[in-house]
């Protein structure tokens, strides 16, 4: 009788608390992941801007001339 009236309800309560804690931790992980991504985006954009600037400075005639001089 004590098993069904006291022990089982306590076990179910503890299981529910564990599930709630697990869900809370998942929620916190998701929020922190988004915050980290948001902080990284400006750095990535700056790198991409640098790549575009460097790519626009490529002179195909100069590159081809260097390649040809290496072959000779």
PyMOL commands that place a pseudoatom at each C-alpha (Angstrom):
pseudoatom trace, name=CA, resn=UNK, resi=1, chain=A, elem=C, hetatm=0, pos=[0.000, 0.000, 0.000]
pseudoatom trace, name=CA, resn=UNK, resi=2, chain=A, elem=C, hetatm=0, pos=[2.776, 2.434, 0.873]
pseudoatom trace, name=CA, resn=UNK, resi=3, chain=A, elem=C, hetatm=0, pos=[4.389, 1.501, -2.428]
pseudoatom trace, name=CA, resn=UNK, resi=4, chain=A, elem=C, hetatm=0, pos=[1.446, 2.792, -4.491]
pseudoatom trace, name=CA, resn=UNK, resi=5, chain=A, elem=C, hetatm=0, pos=[0.465, 5.716, -2.276]
pseudoatom trace, name=CA, resn=UNK, resi=6, chain=A, elem=C, hetatm=0, pos=[3.845, 7.193, -1.430]
pseudoatom trace, name=CA, resn=UNK, resi=7, chain=A, elem=C, hetatm=0, pos=[6.806, 5.606, -3.159]
pseudoatom trace, name=CA, resn=UNK, resi=8, chain=A, elem=C, hetatm=0, pos=[5.508, 5.512, -6.736]
pseudoatom trace, name=CA, resn=UNK, resi=9, chain=A, elem=C, hetatm=0, pos=[4.214, 9.098, -6.695]
pseudoatom trace, name=CA, resn=UNK, resi=10, chain=A, elem=C, hetatm=0, pos=[7.596, 10.235, -5.373]
pseudoatom trace, name=CA, resn=UNK, resi=11, chain=A, elem=C, hetatm=0, pos=[9.405, 8.340, -8.125]
pseudoatom trace, name=CA, resn=UNK, resi=12, chain=A, elem=C, hetatm=0, pos=[7.120, 9.893, -10.755]
pseudoatom trace, name=CA, resn=UNK, resi=13, chain=A, elem=C, hetatm=0, pos=[7.717, 13.353, -9.274]
pseudoatom trace, name=CA, resn=UNK, resi=14, chain=A, elem=C, hetatm=0, pos=[11.474, 12.839, -9.446]
pseudoatom trace, name=CA, resn=UNK, resi=15, chain=A, elem=C, hetatm=0, pos=[11.236, 11.620, -13.039]
pseudoatom trace, name=CA, resn=UNK, resi=16, chain=A, elem=C, hetatm=0, pos=[9.193, 14.673, -13.947]
pseudoatom trace, name=CA, resn=UNK, resi=17, chain=A, elem=C, hetatm=0, pos=[11.786, 16.943, -12.329]
pseudoatom trace, name=CA, resn=UNK, resi=18, chain=A, elem=C, hetatm=0, pos=[14.532, 15.230, -14.323]
pseudoatom trace, name=CA, resn=UNK, resi=19, chain=A, elem=C, hetatm=0, pos=[12.589, 15.740, -17.554]
pseudoatom trace, name=CA, resn=UNK, resi=20, chain=A, elem=C, hetatm=0, pos=[11.957, 19.387, -16.713]
pseudoatom trace, name=CA, resn=UNK, resi=21, chain=A, elem=C, hetatm=0, pos=[15.651, 19.907, -16.000]
pseudoatom trace, name=CA, resn=UNK, resi=22, chain=A, elem=C, hetatm=0, pos=[16.599, 18.195, -19.276]
pseudoatom trace, name=CA, resn=UNK, resi=23, chain=A, elem=C, hetatm=0, pos=[14.178, 20.398, -21.219]
pseudoatom trace, name=CA, resn=UNK, resi=24, chain=A, elem=C, hetatm=0, pos=[15.477, 23.521, -19.446]
pseudoatom trace, name=CA, resn=UNK, resi=25, chain=A, elem=C, hetatm=0, pos=[19.050, 22.574, -20.320]
pseudoatom trace, name=CA, resn=UNK, resi=26, chain=A, elem=C, hetatm=0, pos=[18.127, 22.019, -23.978]
pseudoatom trace, name=CA, resn=UNK, resi=27, chain=A, elem=C, hetatm=0, pos=[16.388, 25.405, -24.056]
pseudoatom trace, name=CA, resn=UNK, resi=28, chain=A, elem=C, hetatm=0, pos=[19.425, 27.120, -22.520]
pseudoatom trace, name=CA, resn=UNK, resi=29, chain=A, elem=C, hetatm=0, pos=[21.742, 25.369, -24.971]
pseudoatom trace, name=CA, resn=UNK, resi=30, chain=A, elem=C, hetatm=0, pos=[19.631, 26.559, -27.914]
pseudoatom trace, name=CA, resn=UNK, resi=31, chain=A, elem=C, hetatm=0, pos=[19.610, 30.166, -26.680]
pseudoatom trace, name=CA, resn=UNK, resi=32, chain=A, elem=C, hetatm=0, pos=[23.357, 30.166, -26.026]
pseudoatom trace, name=CA, resn=UNK, resi=33, chain=A, elem=C, hetatm=0, pos=[24.042, 28.624, -29.445]
pseudoatom trace, name=CA, resn=UNK, resi=34, chain=A, elem=C, hetatm=0, pos=[22.126, 31.412, -31.156]
pseudoatom trace, name=CA, resn=UNK, resi=35, chain=A, elem=C, hetatm=0, pos=[23.995, 34.046, -29.135]
pseudoatom trace, name=CA, resn=UNK, resi=36, chain=A, elem=C, hetatm=0, pos=[27.338, 32.544, -30.149]
pseudoatom trace, name=CA, resn=UNK, resi=37, chain=A, elem=C, hetatm=0, pos=[26.284, 32.440, -33.816]
pseudoatom trace, name=CA, resn=UNK, resi=38, chain=A, elem=C, hetatm=0, pos=[25.174, 36.078, -33.668]
pseudoatom trace, name=CA, resn=UNK, resi=39, chain=A, elem=C, hetatm=0, pos=[28.553, 37.074, -32.265]
pseudoatom trace, name=CA, resn=UNK, resi=40, chain=A, elem=C, hetatm=0, pos=[30.379, 35.172, -35.013]
pseudoatom trace, name=CA, resn=UNK, resi=41, chain=A, elem=C, hetatm=0, pos=[28.376, 36.605, -37.934]
pseudoatom trace, name=CA, resn=UNK, resi=42, chain=A, elem=C, hetatm=0, pos=[30.151, 40.003, -37.953]
pseudoatom trace, name=CA, resn=UNK, resi=43, chain=A, elem=C, hetatm=0, pos=[33.526, 38.249, -38.042]
pseudoatom trace, name=CA, resn=UNK, resi=44, chain=A, elem=C, hetatm=0, pos=[32.416, 36.032, -40.933]
pseudoatom trace, name=CA, resn=UNK, resi=45, chain=A, elem=C, hetatm=0, pos=[31.035, 39.050, -42.816]
pseudoatom trace, name=CA, resn=UNK, resi=46, chain=A, elem=C, hetatm=0, pos=[34.314, 40.893, -42.333]
pseudoatom trace, name=CA, resn=UNK, resi=47, chain=A, elem=C, hetatm=0, pos=[36.218, 37.906, -43.745]
pseudoatom trace, name=CA, resn=UNK, resi=48, chain=A, elem=C, hetatm=0, pos=[33.852, 37.688, -46.710]
pseudoatom trace, name=CA, resn=UNK, resi=49, chain=A, elem=C, hetatm=0, pos=[34.274, 41.411, -47.368]
pseudoatom trace, name=CA, resn=UNK, resi=50, chain=A, elem=C, hetatm=0, pos=[38.052, 40.889, -47.378]
pseudoatom trace, name=CA, resn=UNK, resi=51, chain=A, elem=C, hetatm=0, pos=[37.720, 38.042, -49.865]
pseudoatom trace, name=CA, resn=UNK, resi=52, chain=A, elem=C, hetatm=0, pos=[35.629, 40.222, -52.184]
pseudoatom trace, name=CA, resn=UNK, resi=53, chain=A, elem=C, hetatm=0, pos=[38.166, 43.067, -51.982]
pseudoatom trace, name=CA, resn=UNK, resi=54, chain=A, elem=C, hetatm=0, pos=[41.036, 40.674, -52.719]
pseudoatom trace, name=CA, resn=UNK, resi=55, chain=A, elem=C, hetatm=0, pos=[39.150, 39.019, -55.585]
pseudoatom trace, name=CA, resn=UNK, resi=56, chain=A, elem=C, hetatm=0, pos=[38.418, 42.391, -57.202]
pseudoatom trace, name=CA, resn=UNK, resi=57, chain=A, elem=C, hetatm=0, pos=[42.136, 43.190, -57.168]
pseudoatom trace, name=CA, resn=UNK, resi=58, chain=A, elem=C, hetatm=0, pos=[43.036, 40.129, -59.235]
pseudoatom trace, name=CA, resn=UNK, resi=59, chain=A, elem=C, hetatm=0, pos=[44.419, 41.149, -62.609]
pseudoatom trace, name=CA, resn=UNK, resi=60, chain=A, elem=C, hetatm=0, pos=[44.039, 38.272, -65.028]
pseudoatom trace, name=CA, resn=UNK, resi=61, chain=A, elem=C, hetatm=0, pos=[46.767, 39.552, -67.367]
pseudoatom trace, name=CA, resn=UNK, resi=62, chain=A, elem=C, hetatm=0, pos=[49.254, 39.774, -64.495]
pseudoatom trace, name=CA, resn=UNK, resi=63, chain=A, elem=C, hetatm=0, pos=[48.342, 36.306, -63.226]
pseudoatom trace, name=CA, resn=UNK, resi=64, chain=A, elem=C, hetatm=0, pos=[48.691, 34.812, -66.698]
pseudoatom trace, name=CA, resn=UNK, resi=65, chain=A, elem=C, hetatm=0, pos=[52.048, 36.564, -67.177]
pseudoatom trace, name=CA, resn=UNK, resi=66, chain=A, elem=C, hetatm=0, pos=[53.359, 35.093, -63.924]
pseudoatom trace, name=CA, resn=UNK, resi=67, chain=A, elem=C, hetatm=0, pos=[52.198, 31.633, -64.906]
pseudoatom trace, name=CA, resn=UNK, resi=68, chain=A, elem=C, hetatm=0, pos=[53.878, 31.867, -68.287]
pseudoatom trace, name=CA, resn=UNK, resi=69, chain=A, elem=C, hetatm=0, pos=[57.152, 33.088, -66.771]
pseudoatom trace, name=CA, resn=UNK, resi=70, chain=A, elem=C, hetatm=0, pos=[57.178, 30.082, -64.439]
pseudoatom trace, name=CA, resn=UNK, resi=71, chain=A, elem=C, hetatm=0, pos=[56.892, 27.734, -67.398]
pseudoatom trace, name=CA, resn=UNK, resi=72, chain=A, elem=C, hetatm=0, pos=[59.885, 29.237, -69.204]
for i in range(1, 72): cmd.bond("trace and resi %d" % i, "trace and resi %d" % (i + 1))
show_as sticks, trace
zoom trace
